[in-house]
Amino acid sequence: MTALTVRLPDDKYRRLKALAQARGMSVNRLVDEMATLMLAEFDTETRFVMRAQRGRGREAEGLALLEKASSPPLP
């Protein structure tokens, strides 16, 4: 595990500490959870961009698939 020193304005640290206390956790745990959420968001965005790049030039095919998926099922 790595130790990380972060410099924050005093008022921001006090607010983070109050938030952590309100959630029943340490500031360290709060920051760890925030980092986890941000990394998950970044990973999702990266996957979305990669898929969008693979689909370039295939817009008509994608729209046809959407149309097929939204059509009522055959009896």
C-alpha positions, 0 to 999 in steps of 0.5 A: 500500500502506498502513502499519499500526502495531499495538500488541501485548504483547511476549510476543505479538509474540515468539510471532508472530515465532517462528511467522513464523520457523518458517514461513520468513517475516516477521512482516509476511507472517504478519500479511498472510496471517492478515488474508487468511484472516480476510477470506475467512472474513468474506466466506463468512459474509456470503454465507451470511447473505445466502443464508439471508435470501433463503431465509426462508419457503422452507424447505419448498422447500429441504427438497424439493430436498434430498430430491430430491437424496438420492433414488437416480437413476431407471433 
